Amino acid sequence: MLSEELTPQLSRRLREWFLELADRLGWRVDKVLDSYRLAQRSVIIDVKDDGNVISGVRLRVPSESRDNTYYYVSVGPYGAKCTCEASVIRGEVCKHIVAGLIMWNMISVMKYGKWLDLNELAWLKNSTEHE
């Protein structure tokens, strides 16, 4: 019964967080949702957890366009890295990094009830990709 009451609140809060993330990146919301779908298909390699807060994650994220190809992503408070071409060559915040942010947020919410504050990620403010 309690989970049924929280589900609409969680869904509403998640939608708000996705909208905030899209705005921060200058992306369309559907592109953030693409990253959400990538996060769902990703494998967690490591979670940085100090017992109070999740301070980052490492993931293996599947390529959307290439079979049997994966990218490795690390996200944390001081930066993010991905092995895809958009990130390595052009230095962009790619869909894979955003998938990492989404996974980091969801683990934090599930384990500690804490939402990732995008304002605390100075590196995210310096994103150069705008669509």
Phi, psi and omega per residue, in radians:
M1 nan -0.782 -3.137
L2 -1.086 -0.739 -3.131
S3 -1.119 -0.585 3.102
E4 -1.135 -0.611 3.132
E5 -1.263 -0.589 -3.095
L6 -1.414 -0.448 -3.062
T7 -0.972 -0.859 3.111
P8 -1.097 -0.648 3.115
Q9 -1.140 -0.765 3.136
L10 -1.124 -0.770 3.123
S11 -1.066 -0.753 3.132
R12 -1.124 -0.781 -3.137
R13 -1.137 -0.664 3.120
L14 -1.162 -0.728 3.078
R15 -1.045 -0.756 3.116
E16 -1.077 -0.729 -3.130
W17 -1.148 -0.726 3.079
F18 -1.079 -0.730 3.105
L19 -1.111 -0.719 3.096
E20 -1.108 -0.737 3.125
L21 -1.113 -0.785 3.116
A22 -1.050 -0.759 3.131
D23 -1.106 -0.761 -3.131
R24 -1.063 -0.672 -3.104
L25 -1.499 -0.276 -3.028
G26 1.275 0.479 -3.120
W27 -1.772 2.773 2.933
R28 -1.262 2.644 -3.137
V29 -1.085 -0.605 -3.127
D30 -1.120 -0.496 3.090
K31 -1.250 -0.652 3.051
V32 -1.125 -0.695 3.103
L33 -1.134 -0.585 3.022
D34 -1.055 -0.710 3.107
S35 -1.163 -0.623 3.079
Y36 -1.068 -0.761 3.111
R37 -1.139 -0.633 3.048
L38 -1.117 -0.722 3.119
A39 -1.045 -0.675 3.135
Q40 -1.119 -0.499 -3.101
R41 -1.686 0.021 -3.076
S42 -1.486 2.804 3.080
V43 -1.962 2.261 3.108
I44 -1.363 2.179 3.097
I45 -1.646 -0.726 -3.079
D46 -2.714 2.545 3.045
V47 -2.199 2.179 3.085
K48 -1.530 1.906 -3.035
D49 -2.326 2.060 -3.133
D50 -1.687 0.143 -3.140
G51 1.688 -0.218 3.104
N52 -2.152 -0.535 -3.022
V53 -2.645 2.583 3.005
I54 -1.526 2.126 -3.056
S55 -1.897 0.214 3.074
G56 2.716 2.886 3.112
V57 -2.487 2.738 2.965
R58 -2.141 2.373 -3.080
L59 -2.331 2.763 2.890
R60 -1.916 2.038 -3.035
V61 -1.969 2.276 -3.141
P62 -1.259 2.579 3.028
S63 -1.227 2.497 3.080
E64 -1.396 -0.430 -3.010
S65 -1.958 -0.246 -3.085
R66 -2.136 2.242 3.089
D67 -1.218 2.525 3.081
N68 0.977 0.530 3.073
T69 -2.104 2.356 -3.113
Y70 -2.284 2.636 3.060
Y71 -2.032 2.580 -3.122
Y72 -1.889 2.250 -3.000
V73 -2.185 2.395 2.968
S74 -2.206 2.290 3.056
V75 -2.302 2.485 3.128
G76 -2.811 -3.089 -3.054
P77 -1.121 -0.404 -3.049
Y78 -1.844 -0.020 3.116
G79 2.825 -3.118 3.138
A80 -2.577 2.610 3.098
K81 -2.428 2.569 3.047
C82 -2.470 2.623 -3.127
T83 -1.542 0.048 3.131
C84 -1.308 2.851 -3.097
E85 -1.091 -0.719 -3.108
A86 -1.044 -0.662 -3.127
S87 -1.404 -0.833 -3.062
V88 -1.199 -0.840 -3.030
I89 -1.467 -0.794 -3.054
R90 -1.735 -0.136 3.112
G91 1.196 0.442 -3.087
E92 -1.487 2.709 2.899
V93 -1.397 1.899 -3.035
C94 -1.646 3.038 3.104
K95 -1.054 -0.556 -3.113
H96 -1.205 -0.699 3.085
I97 -1.135 -0.713 3.117
V98 -1.144 -0.631 3.043
A99 -1.053 -0.683 3.078
G100 -1.113 -0.728 3.085
L101 -1.070 -0.748 -3.139
I102 -1.112 -0.771 3.123
M103 -1.116 -0.755 3.110
W104 -1.011 -0.817 3.141
N105 -1.071 -0.824 -3.067
M106 -1.158 -0.681 3.091
I107 -1.109 -0.750 3.132
S108 -1.088 -0.745 3.130
V109 -1.147 -0.785 -3.096
M110 -1.178 -0.705 -3.051
K111 -1.478 -0.723 -3.025
Y112 -2.115 -0.072 -3.110
G113 1.239 0.347 -3.100
K114 -1.910 2.199 3.078
W115 -1.469 2.477 3.103
L116 -1.180 2.137 3.130
D117 -1.521 1.857 -3.091
L118 -1.115 -0.416 3.108
N119 -1.165 -0.366 -3.136
E120 -1.476 -0.088 -3.108
L121 -1.770 1.499 -3.088
A122 -1.009 -0.635 -3.141
W123 -1.113 -0.489 3.137
L124 -1.278 -0.528 3.108
K125 -1.168 -0.408 -3.094
N126 -1.624 0.262 3.125
S127 -1.027 2.379 -3.109
T128 -1.823 -0.094 -3.104
E129 -1.573 2.216 3.093
H130 -2.364 2.262 3.091
E131 -2.211 nan nan
